[in-house]
Structure formats: structure tokens, C-alpha cells
Amino acid sequence: MKHRQEEDDLYRIFARQREEEDNRIKQEFRDEWEKELERLTIRFERELQTKRKRGEDQKVLTLKLQQEREDLEKNMTLRRDKKKESLTRQLLEHER
């Protein structure tokens, strides 16, 4: 019975560690996502002002921004998934 209690305690500790790491990763990616979106928006606004002076089409810039945002979202999602897998693997190795 004592061993069972120790195993349960260890399981709770490891579960808490996994949850804390998962939350930390989510926050990191949320912060990075916000920074990248802000960077894209600033660049878009700057290009928009420059191209207005030249008379270029605003729709082209908007489509370009949307495509860059979609690409960023894909890349961030892939990076997040890889990092989660890696972290999960590390934590499971540690638990053994």
C-alpha cells in the first residue's frame, strides 16, 4: 500500500510538471505570435503608405499580408507541435 501511495504521489508531481511546462510553452508561443503579428502589421502599414504614394493596388498588399499571416500561422503551429512532442518525450524519459 505504501508503494502505491508513493507511485500516486510521483504521478501527481509529474502530471503537475507536464501541465506547468505545457502552460509555459503556450505562453511563449502566444507572446511570439503577438510579436510576429505586430511586426507584420507594422510592415504592412509602412508598405501601404509607401505604395499609396506610388498608386499601387491596396488589394495586392492585403492579399500579401493575408498570405504571410497564414504562412506564419502554419510555421508557428508546426514549431509548437514539435516543441510539445519534444517536451513530452523528455518528461516521459524523466518519469521512467
Biopython code that builds the backbone (N, CA, C, O; Angstrom):
import numpy as np
from Bio.PDB.StructureBuilder import StructureBuilder

atoms = [
    (1, "MET", "N", (0.827, -1.193, 0.000)),
    (1, "MET", "CA", (0.000, 0.000, 0.000)),
    (1, "MET", "C", (0.871, 1.256, 0.000)),
    (1, "MET", "O", (0.536, 2.264, -0.621)),
    (2, "LYS", "N", (2.001, 1.168, 0.716)),
    (2, "LYS", "CA", (2.908, 2.307, 0.794)),
    (2, "LYS", "C", (3.479, 2.642, -0.590)),
    (2, "LYS", "O", (3.601, 3.809, -0.962)),
    (3, "HIS", "N", (3.826, 1.589, -1.338)),
    (3, "HIS", "CA", (4.375, 1.806, -2.672)),
    (3, "HIS", "C", (3.341, 2.431, -3.602)),
    (3, "HIS", "O", (3.663, 3.277, -4.436)),
    (4, "ARG", "N", (2.124, 2.008, -3.445)),
    (4, "ARG", "CA", (1.041, 2.564, -4.265)),
    (4, "ARG", "C", (0.894, 4.062, -3.993)),
    (4, "ARG", "O", (0.715, 4.848, -4.924)),
    (5, "GLN", "N", (0.969, 4.453, -2.740)),
    (5, "GLN", "CA", (0.863, 5.865, -2.362)),
    (5, "GLN", "C", (2.033, 6.656, -2.949)),
    (5, "GLN", "O", (1.847, 7.767, -3.446)),
    (6, "GLU", "N", (3.237, 6.085, -2.890)),
    (6, "GLU", "CA", (4.408, 6.755, -3.456)),
    (6, "GLU", "C", (4.259, 6.928, -4.964)),
    (6, "GLU", "O", (4.585, 7.982, -5.508)),
    (7, "GLU", "N", (3.765, 5.892, -5.635)),
    (7, "GLU", "CA", (3.542, 5.975, -7.074)),
    (7, "GLU", "C", (2.507, 7.042, -7.407)),
    (7, "GLU", "O", (2.683, 7.811, -8.352)),
    (8, "ASP", "N", (1.444, 7.087, -6.638)),
    (8, "ASP", "CA", (0.410, 8.102, -6.861)),
    (8, "ASP", "C", (0.973, 9.507, -6.671)),
    (8, "ASP", "O", (0.673, 10.414, -7.447)),
    (9, "ASP", "N", (1.789, 9.681, -5.637)),
    (9, "ASP", "CA", (2.402, 10.992, -5.393)),
    (9, "ASP", "C", (3.318, 11.391, -6.546)),
    (9, "ASP", "O", (3.293, 12.533, -7.005)),
    (10, "LEU", "N", (4.126, 10.438, -7.007)),
    (10, "LEU", "CA", (5.015, 10.720, -8.138)),
    (10, "LEU", "C", (4.213, 11.055, -9.393)),
    (10, "LEU", "O", (4.557, 11.972, -10.138)),
    (11, "TYR", "N", (3.147, 10.302, -9.611)),
    (11, "TYR", "CA", (2.308, 10.566, -10.782)),
    (11, "TYR", "C", (1.739, 11.983, -10.723)),
    (11, "TYR", "O", (1.741, 12.690, -11.731)),
    (12, "ARG", "N", (1.256, 12.401, -9.561)),
    (12, "ARG", "CA", (0.709, 13.756, -9.415)),
    (12, "ARG", "C", (1.786, 14.807, -9.662)),
    (12, "ARG", "O", (1.538, 15.820, -10.316)),
    (13, "ILE", "N", (2.972, 14.563, -9.140)),
    (13, "ILE", "CA", (4.078, 15.511, -9.342)),
    (13, "ILE", "C", (4.406, 15.631, -10.825)),
    (13, "ILE", "O", (4.542, 16.740, -11.343)),
    (14, "PHE", "N", (4.532, 14.501, -11.510)),
    (14, "PHE", "CA", (4.850, 14.526, -12.933)),
    (14, "PHE", "C", (3.722, 15.159, -13.749)),
    (14, "PHE", "O", (3.984, 15.892, -14.703)),
    (15, "ALA", "N", (2.492, 14.885, -13.388)),
    (15, "ALA", "CA", (1.356, 15.486, -14.091)),
    (15, "ALA", "C", (1.373, 17.001, -13.924)),
    (15, "ALA", "O", (1.114, 17.734, -14.878)),
    (16, "ARG", "N", (1.676, 17.469, -12.722)),
    (16, "ARG", "CA", (1.754, 18.907, -12.470)),
    (16, "ARG", "C", (2.896, 19.536, -13.276)),
    (16, "ARG", "O", (2.745, 20.625, -13.828)),
    (17, "GLN", "N", (4.042, 18.839, -13.339)),
    (17, "GLN", "CA", (5.173, 19.339, -14.117)),
    (17, "GLN", "C", (4.819, 19.432, -15.596)),
    (17, "GLN", "O", (5.147, 20.418, -16.257)),
    (18, "ARG", "N", (4.149, 18.404, -16.114)),
    (18, "ARG", "CA", (3.736, 18.431, -17.525)),
    (18, "ARG", "C", (2.792, 19.594, -17.788)),
    (18, "ARG", "O", (2.924, 20.286, -18.797)),
    (19, "GLU", "N", (1.852, 19.811, -16.897)),
    (19, "GLU", "CA", (0.898, 20.905, -17.060)),
    (19, "GLU", "C", (1.596, 22.261, -17.008)),
    (19, "GLU", "O", (1.291, 23.147, -17.806)),
    (20, "GLU", "N", (2.530, 22.427, -16.073)),
    (20, "GLU", "CA", (3.263, 23.689, -15.971)),
    (20, "GLU", "C", (4.087, 23.950, -17.227)),
    (20, "GLU", "O", (4.113, 25.074, -17.729)),
    (21, "GLU", "N", (4.758, 22.923, -17.735)),
    (21, "GLU", "CA", (5.554, 23.078, -18.952)),
    (21, "GLU", "C", (4.658, 23.381, -20.150)),
    (21, "GLU", "O", (5.004, 24.205, -20.996)),
    (22, "ASP", "N", (3.523, 22.721, -20.219)),
    (22, "ASP", "CA", (2.585, 22.971, -21.306)),
    (22, "ASP", "C", (2.094, 24.417, -21.269)),
    (22, "ASP", "O", (2.023, 25.074, -22.308)),
    (23, "ASN", "N", (1.759, 24.907, -20.096)),
    (23, "ASN", "CA", (1.315, 26.297, -19.960)),
    (23, "ASN", "C", (2.425, 27.273, -20.321)),
    (23, "ASN", "O", (2.172, 28.302, -20.947)),
    (24, "ARG", "N", (3.651, 26.952, -19.929)),
    (24, "ARG", "CA", (4.786, 27.821, -20.241)),
    (24, "ARG", "C", (4.998, 27.897, -21.756)),
    (24, "ARG", "O", (5.224, 28.976, -22.304)),
    (25, "ILE", "N", (4.923, 26.751, -22.420)),
    (25, "ILE", "CA", (5.098, 26.720, -23.872)),
    (25, "ILE", "C", (3.983, 27.500, -24.559)),
    (25, "ILE", "O", (4.240, 28.260, -25.492)),
    (26, "LYS", "N", (2.760, 27.316, -24.107)),
    (26, "LYS", "CA", (1.636, 28.052, -24.697)),
    (26, "LYS", "C", (1.840, 29.553, -24.569)),
    (26, "LYS", "O", (1.594, 30.299, -25.516)),
    (27, "GLN", "N", (2.290, 29.996, -23.403)),
    (27, "GLN", "CA", (2.517, 31.424, -23.181)),
    (27, "GLN", "C", (3.648, 31.943, -24.069)),
    (27, "GLN", "O", (3.551, 33.035, -24.628)),
    (28, "GLU", "N", (4.714, 31.163, -24.195)),
    (28, "GLU", "CA", (5.828, 31.569, -25.052)),
    (28, "GLU", "C", (5.366, 31.746, -26.493)),
    (28, "GLU", "O", (5.693, 32.743, -27.135)),
    (29, "PHE", "N", (4.607, 30.778, -26.999)),
    (29, "PHE", "CA", (4.146, 30.868, -28.374)),
    (29, "PHE", "C", (3.113, 31.973, -28.555)),
    (29, "PHE", "O", (3.063, 32.607, -29.609)),
    (30, "ARG", "N", (2.296, 32.208, -27.547)),
    (30, "ARG", "CA", (1.330, 33.304, -27.624)),
    (30, "ARG", "C", (2.069, 34.640, -27.718)),
    (30, "ARG", "O", (1.711, 35.501, -28.521)),
    (31, "ASP", "N", (3.097, 34.801, -26.894)),
    (31, "ASP", "CA", (3.886, 36.032, -26.928)),
    (31, "ASP", "C", (4.590, 36.202, -28.270)),
    (31, "ASP", "O", (4.592, 37.288, -28.850)),
    (32, "GLU", "N", (5.189, 35.110, -28.758)),
    (32, "GLU", "CA", (5.883, 35.178, -30.041)),
    (32, "GLU", "C", (4.899, 35.472, -31.176)),
    (32, "GLU", "O", (5.209, 36.238, -32.088)),
    (33, "TRP", "N", (3.721, 34.866, -31.115)),
    (33, "TRP", "CA", (2.691, 35.094, -32.128)),
    (33, "TRP", "C", (2.299, 36.570, -32.155)),
    (33, "TRP", "O", (2.199, 37.171, -33.225)),
    (34, "GLU", "N", (2.081, 37.148, -30.984)),
    (34, "GLU", "CA", (1.692, 38.557, -30.907)),
    (34, "GLU", "C", (2.786, 39.462, -31.465)),
    (34, "GLU", "O", (2.494, 40.425, -32.175)),
    (35, "LYS", "N", (4.036, 39.160, -31.150)),
    (35, "LYS", "CA", (5.151, 39.962, -31.663)),
    (35, "LYS", "C", (5.234, 39.880, -33.182)),
    (35, "LYS", "O", (5.417, 40.892, -33.858)),
    (36, "GLU", "N", (5.099, 38.667, -33.713)),
    (36, "GLU", "CA", (5.182, 38.493, -35.162)),
    (36, "GLU", "C", (4.009, 39.170, -35.872)),
    (36, "GLU", "O", (4.187, 39.771, -36.931)),
    (37, "LEU", "N", (2.824, 39.076, -35.296)),
    (37, "LEU", "CA", (1.675, 39.760, -35.903)),
    (37, "LEU", "C", (1.868, 41.269, -35.891)),
    (37, "LEU", "O", (1.547, 41.952, -36.864)),
    (38, "GLU", "N", (2.387, 41.777, -34.800)),
    (38, "GLU", "CA", (2.648, 43.210, -34.711)),
    (38, "GLU", "C", (3.685, 43.626, -35.755)),
    (38, "GLU", "O", (3.537, 44.660, -36.406)),
    (39, "ARG", "N", (4.727, 42.820, -35.910)),
    (39, "ARG", "CA", (5.761, 43.110, -36.900)),
    (39, "ARG", "C", (5.171, 43.107, -38.313)),
    (39, "ARG", "O", (5.469, 43.993, -39.114)),
    (40, "LEU", "N", (4.338, 42.115, -38.616)),
    (40, "LEU", "CA", (3.693, 42.053, -39.927)),
    (40, "LEU", "C", (2.783, 43.252, -40.162)),
    (40, "LEU", "O", (2.770, 43.828, -41.250)),
    (41, "THR", "N", (2.033, 43.619, -39.152)),
    (41, "THR", "CA", (1.107, 44.745, -39.276)),
    (41, "THR", "C", (1.857, 46.045, -39.512)),
    (41, "THR", "O", (1.469, 46.842, -40.366)),
    (42, "ILE", "N", (2.918, 46.259, -38.767)),
    (42, "ILE", "CA", (3.708, 47.482, -38.938)),
    (42, "ILE", "C", (4.300, 47.526, -40.338)),
    (42, "ILE", "O", (4.271, 48.566, -40.996)),
    (43, "ARG", "N", (4.842, 46.388, -40.799)),
    (43, "ARG", "CA", (5.411, 46.347, -42.148)),
    (43, "ARG", "C", (4.340, 46.596, -43.207)),
    (43, "ARG", "O", (4.576, 47.306, -44.185)),
    (44, "PHE", "N", (3.159, 46.007, -43.006)),
    (44, "PHE", "CA", (2.059, 46.204, -43.951)),
    (44, "PHE", "C", (1.660, 47.675, -44.018)),
    (44, "PHE", "O", (1.486, 48.228, -45.104)),
    (45, "GLU", "N", (1.518, 48.304, -42.852)),
    (45, "GLU", "CA", (1.126, 49.715, -42.829)),
    (45, "GLU", "C", (2.181, 50.593, -43.489)),
    (45, "GLU", "O", (1.848, 51.537, -44.205)),
    (46, "ARG", "N", (3.443, 50.286, -43.252)),
    (46, "ARG", "CA", (4.529, 51.051, -43.863)),
    (46, "ARG", "C", (4.507, 50.889, -45.385)),
    (46, "ARG", "O", (4.634, 51.869, -46.120)),
    (47, "GLU", "N", (4.348, 49.653, -45.851)),
    (47, "GLU", "CA", (4.278, 49.400, -47.291)),
    (47, "GLU", "C", (3.053, 50.061, -47.898)),
    (47, "GLU", "O", (3.108, 50.582, -49.012)),
    (48, "LEU", "N", (1.957, 50.040, -47.170)),
    (48, "LEU", "CA", (0.726, 50.644, -47.660)),
    (48, "LEU", "C", (0.904, 52.142, -47.865)),
    (48, "LEU", "O", (0.470, 52.688, -48.879)),
    (49, "GLN", "N", (1.532, 52.799, -46.919)),
    (49, "GLN", "CA", (1.777, 54.237, -47.051)),
    (49, "GLN", "C", (2.711, 54.524, -48.220)),
    (49, "GLN", "O", (2.489, 55.468, -48.978)),
    (50, "THR", "N", (3.740, 53.723, -48.366)),
    (50, "THR", "CA", (4.701, 53.916, -49.452)),
    (50, "THR", "C", (4.039, 53.677, -50.802)),
    (50, "THR", "O", (4.255, 54.442, -51.742)),
    (51, "LYS", "N", (3.256, 52.648, -50.904)),
    (51, "LYS", "CA", (2.661, 52.283, -52.190)),
    (51, "LYS", "C", (1.501, 53.202, -52.562)),
    (51, "LYS", "O", (1.187, 53.355, -53.743)),
    (52, "ARG", "N", (0.867, 53.810, -51.573)),
    (52, "ARG", "CA", (-0.188, 54.779, -51.893)),
    (52, "ARG", "C", (0.393, 55.951, -52.669)),
    (52, "ARG", "O", (-0.223, 56.481, -53.593)),
    (53, "LYS", "N", (1.578, 56.331, -52.272)),
    (53, "LYS", "CA", (2.239, 57.431, -52.971)),
    (53, "LYS", "C", (2.525, 57.051, -54.414)),
    (53, "LYS", "O", (2.498, 57.897, -55.308)),
    (54, "ARG", "N", (2.798, 55.778, -54.633)),
    (54, "ARG", "CA", (3.087, 55.294, -55.983)),
    (54, "ARG", "C", (1.811, 54.904, -56.728)),
    (54, "ARG", "O", (1.841, 54.713, -57.944)),
    (55, "GLY", "N", (0.715, 54.787, -56.028)),
    (55, "GLY", "CA", (-0.554, 54.452, -56.667)),
    (55, "GLY", "C", (-0.752, 52.965, -56.906)),
    (55, "GLY", "O", (-1.555, 52.583, -57.757)),
    (56, "GLU", "N", (-0.045, 52.127, -56.181)),
    (56, "GLU", "CA", (-0.208, 50.684, -56.365)),
    (56, "GLU", "C", (-1.473, 50.195, -55.667)),
    (56, "GLU", "O", (-2.022, 50.874, -54.799)),
    (57, "ASP", "N", (-1.916, 49.033, -56.050)),
    (57, "ASP", "CA", (-3.188, 48.483, -55.595)),
    (57, "ASP", "C", (-3.120, 48.027, -54.131)),
    (57, "ASP", "O", (-2.211, 47.300, -53.730)),
    (58, "GLN", "N", (-4.094, 48.470, -53.361)),
    (58, "GLN", "CA", (-4.173, 48.113, -51.943)),
    (58, "GLN", "C", (-4.577, 46.646, -51.772)),
    (58, "GLN", "O", (-4.172, 45.998, -50.807)),
    (59, "LYS", "N", (-5.364, 46.132, -52.697)),
    (59, "LYS", "CA", (-5.803, 44.736, -52.607)),
    (59, "LYS", "C", (-4.619, 43.776, -52.688)),
    (59, "LYS", "O", (-4.592, 42.752, -52.006)),
    (60, "VAL", "N", (-3.656, 44.111, -53.514)),
    (60, "VAL", "CA", (-2.471, 43.262, -53.649)),
    (60, "VAL", "C", (-1.740, 43.183, -52.313)),
    (60, "VAL", "O", (-1.312, 42.107, -51.897)),
    (61, "LEU", "N", (-1.601, 44.312, -51.653)),
    (61, "LEU", "CA", (-0.930, 44.333, -50.352)),
    (61, "LEU", "C", (-1.721, 43.567, -49.303)),
    (61, "LEU", "O", (-1.145, 42.860, -48.477)),
    (62, "THR", "N", (-3.031, 43.708, -49.338)),
    (62, "THR", "CA", (-3.876, 43.000, -48.377)),
    (62, "THR", "C", (-3.763, 41.487, -48.576)),
    (62, "THR", "O", (-3.653, 40.738, -47.605)),
    (63, "LEU", "N", (-3.789, 41.045, -49.819)),
    (63, "LEU", "CA", (-3.637, 39.618, -50.104)),
    (63, "LEU", "C", (-2.262, 39.113, -49.669)),
    (63, "LEU", "O", (-2.129, 38.011, -49.136)),
    (64, "LYS", "N", (-1.258, 39.931, -49.902)),
    (64, "LYS", "CA", (0.100, 39.567, -49.490)),
    (64, "LYS", "C", (0.166, 39.417, -47.968)),
    (64, "LYS", "O", (0.770, 38.471, -47.462)),
    (65, "LEU", "N", (-0.451, 40.343, -47.243)),
    (65, "LEU", "CA", (-0.472, 40.272, -45.778)),
    (65, "LEU", "C", (-1.198, 39.014, -45.314)),
    (65, "LEU", "O", (-0.729, 38.324, -44.408)),
    (66, "GLN", "N", (-2.327, 38.716, -45.924)),
    (66, "GLN", "CA", (-3.083, 37.523, -45.540)),
    (66, "GLN", "C", (-2.266, 36.253, -45.767)),
    (66, "GLN", "O", (-2.272, 35.345, -44.936)),
    (67, "GLN", "N", (-1.563, 36.197, -46.898)),
    (67, "GLN", "CA", (-0.741, 35.020, -47.191)),
    (67, "GLN", "C", (0.401, 34.891, -46.190)),
    (67, "GLN", "O", (0.692, 33.792, -45.718)),
    (68, "GLU", "N", (1.044, 35.996, -45.868)),
    (68, "GLU", "CA", (2.134, 35.963, -44.894)),
    (68, "GLU", "C", (1.622, 35.555, -43.515)),
    (68, "GLU", "O", (2.296, 34.830, -42.783)),
    (69, "ARG", "N", (0.444, 36.017, -43.173)),
    (69, "ARG", "CA", (-0.140, 35.650, -41.880)),
    (69, "ARG", "C", (-0.455, 34.154, -41.831)),
    (69, "ARG", "O", (-0.199, 33.493, -40.824)),
    (70, "GLU", "N", (-1.010, 33.628, -42.918)),
    (70, "GLU", "CA", (-1.300, 32.194, -42.982)),
    (70, "GLU", "C", (-0.015, 31.374, -42.887)),
    (70, "GLU", "O", (0.034, 30.361, -42.189)),
    (71, "ASP", "N", (1.025, 31.822, -43.595)),
    (71, "ASP", "CA", (2.311, 31.125, -43.528)),
    (71, "ASP", "C", (2.878, 31.163, -42.115)),
    (71, "ASP", "O", (3.389, 30.160, -41.616)),
    (72, "LEU", "N", (2.787, 32.308, -41.482)),
    (72, "LEU", "CA", (3.269, 32.448, -40.112)),
    (72, "LEU", "C", (2.506, 31.514, -39.180)),
    (72, "LEU", "O", (3.097, 30.862, -38.319)),
    (73, "GLU", "N", (1.196, 31.456, -39.357)),
    (73, "GLU", "CA", (0.376, 30.589, -38.509)),
    (73, "GLU", "C", (0.763, 29.117, -38.689)),
    (73, "GLU", "O", (0.858, 28.374, -37.712)),
    (74, "LYS", "N", (0.986, 28.698, -39.941)),
    (74, "LYS", "CA", (1.404, 27.322, -40.196)),
    (74, "LYS", "C", (2.742, 27.028, -39.523)),
    (74, "LYS", "O", (2.902, 26.011, -38.848)),
    (75, "ASN", "N", (3.693, 27.932, -39.716)),
    (75, "ASN", "CA", (5.023, 27.719, -39.143)),
    (75, "ASN", "C", (4.984, 27.691, -37.623)),
    (75, "ASN", "O", (5.635, 26.854, -36.996)),
    (76, "MET", "N", (4.229, 28.597, -37.035)),
    (76, "MET", "CA", (4.133, 28.638, -35.575)),
    (76, "MET", "C", (3.464, 27.365, -35.048)),
    (76, "MET", "O", (3.864, 26.834, -34.012)),
    (77, "THR", "N", (2.458, 26.886, -35.755)),
    (77, "THR", "CA", (1.767, 25.667, -35.340)),
    (77, "THR", "C", (2.708, 24.466, -35.415)),
    (77, "THR", "O", (2.743, 23.638, -34.504)),
    (78, "LEU", "N", (3.465, 24.377, -36.502)),
    (78, "LEU", "CA", (4.417, 23.280, -36.632)),
    (78, "LEU", "C", (5.483, 23.337, -35.544)),
    (78, "LEU", "O", (5.825, 22.317, -34.946)),
    (79, "ARG", "N", (5.999, 24.526, -35.293)),
    (79, "ARG", "CA", (7.021, 24.677, -34.256)),
    (79, "ARG", "C", (6.466, 24.320, -32.882)),
    (79, "ARG", "O", (7.137, 23.661, -32.088)),
    (80, "ARG", "N", (5.233, 24.760, -32.604)),
    (80, "ARG", "CA", (4.610, 24.457, -31.314)),
    (80, "ARG", "C", (4.434, 22.950, -31.146)),
    (80, "ARG", "O", (4.739, 22.398, -30.089)),
    (81, "ASP", "N", (3.940, 22.289, -32.193)),
    (81, "ASP", "CA", (3.719, 20.849, -32.112)),
    (81, "ASP", "C", (5.028, 20.089, -31.908)),
    (81, "ASP", "O", (5.092, 19.151, -31.113)),
    (82, "LYS", "N", (6.070, 20.500, -32.631)),
    (82, "LYS", "CA", (7.366, 19.839, -32.465)),
    (82, "LYS", "C", (7.903, 20.042, -31.059)),
    (82, "LYS", "O", (8.441, 19.117, -30.451)),
    (83, "LYS", "N", (7.756, 21.249, -30.549)),
    (83, "LYS", "CA", (8.261, 21.531, -29.206)),
    (83, "LYS", "C", (7.477, 20.734, -28.164)),
    (83, "LYS", "O", (8.061, 20.223, -27.208)),
    (84, "LYS", "N", (6.160, 20.626, -28.341)),
    (84, "LYS", "CA", (5.344, 19.839, -27.407)),
    (84, "LYS", "C", (5.758, 18.371, -27.426)),
    (84, "LYS", "O", (5.885, 17.740, -26.377)),
    (85, "GLU", "N", (5.968, 17.834, -28.630)),
    (85, "GLU", "CA", (6.388, 16.439, -28.741)),
    (85, "GLU", "C", (7.723, 16.217, -28.047)),
    (85, "GLU", "O", (7.898, 15.255, -27.300)),
    (86, "SER", "N", (8.648, 17.111, -28.301)),
    (86, "SER", "CA", (9.971, 17.003, -27.699)),
    (86, "SER", "C", (9.891, 17.080, -26.179)),
    (86, "SER", "O", (10.515, 16.286, -25.475)),
    (87, "LEU", "N", (9.129, 18.026, -25.687)),
    (87, "LEU", "CA", (8.987, 18.193, -24.242)),
    (87, "LEU", "C", (8.303, 16.985, -23.617)),
    (87, "LEU", "O", (8.708, 16.523, -22.551)),
    (88, "THR", "N", (7.281, 16.479, -24.269)),
    (88, "THR", "CA", (6.573, 15.303, -23.760)),
    (88, "THR", "C", (7.522, 14.112, -23.682)),
    (88, "THR", "O", (7.531, 13.372, -22.698)),
    (89, "ARG", "N", (8.324, 13.938, -24.738)),
    (89, "ARG", "CA", (9.296, 12.855, -24.748)),
    (89, "ARG", "C", (10.297, 12.998, -23.602)),
    (89, "ARG", "O", (10.617, 12.021, -22.924)),
    (90, "GLN", "N", (10.789, 14.222, -23.392)),
    (90, "GLN", "CA", (11.750, 14.465, -22.315)),
    (90, "GLN", "C", (11.137, 14.179, -20.949)),
    (90, "GLN", "O", (11.765, 13.540, -20.104)),
    (91, "LEU", "N", (9.921, 14.649, -20.733)),
    (91, "LEU", "CA", (9.275, 14.431, -19.441)),
    (91, "LEU", "C", (8.985, 12.953, -19.196)),
    (91, "LEU", "O", (9.125, 12.467, -18.074)),
    (92, "LEU", "N", (8.584, 12.245, -20.241)),
    (92, "LEU", "CA", (8.328, 10.812, -20.080)),
    (92, "LEU", "C", (9.617, 10.059, -19.763)),
    (92, "LEU", "O", (9.615, 9.136, -18.948)),
    (93, "GLU", "N", (10.715, 10.450, -20.405)),
    (93, "GLU", "CA", (12.004, 9.833, -20.094)),
    (93, "GLU", "C", (12.389, 10.100, -18.644)),
    (93, "GLU", "O", (12.912, 9.225, -17.954)),
    (94, "HIS", "N", (12.124, 11.307, -18.200)),
    (94, "HIS", "CA", (12.443, 11.678, -16.823)),
    (94, "HIS", "C", (11.591, 10.889, -15.833)),
    (94, "HIS", "O", (12.064, 10.515, -14.759)),
    (95, "GLU", "N", (10.344, 10.639, -16.192)),
    (95, "GLU", "CA", (9.436, 9.912, -15.307)),
    (95, "GLU", "C", (9.846, 8.454, -15.141)),
    (95, "GLU", "O", (9.601, 7.848, -14.098)),
    (96, "ARG", "N", (10.465, 7.899, -16.166)),
    (96, "ARG", "CA", (10.862, 6.485, -16.096)),
    (96, "ARG", "C", (11.966, 6.368, -15.102)),
    (96, "ARG", "O", (12.471, 5.270, -14.867)),
]
sb = StructureBuilder()
sb.init_structure("model")
sb.init_model(0)
sb.init_chain("A")
sb.init_seg("    ")
for serial, (resi, resn, name, xyz) in enumerate(atoms, 1):
    if name == "N":
        sb.init_residue(resn, " ", resi, " ")
    sb.init_atom(name, np.array(xyz, "f"), 0.0, 1.0, " ", f" {name:<3s}", serial, name[0])
structure = sb.get_structure()
